[in-house]
Amino acid sequence: MDIQLKYYCMTGCLAAILVFSAFGVTGCTPTVQVAASDKPIEVNLNVKIEHEIRIKVDKEIDDLFSDDEVF
């Protein structure tokens, strides 16, 4: 066989091996698919809010508020 023919045969074989190994590697790659749900998201909450306000008033201010002549 001619040396140049052997060179072309070897490079062709190497190229074929590389191409087939690339297909083999990509064939084993796991895939992850993310898809939105077609059903709406439903959230049920029971919320109870209570508040308490405490105001401490000094005795003088309390007397002032209780005086009807001021207001």
Secondary structure, 3 states (H helix, E strand, C coil): CCHHHHHHHHHHHHHHHHHHHHHHHHHCCCCCCCCCCCCCCCCCCCCCCCCCCCCCCCHHHHHHHHCCCCC
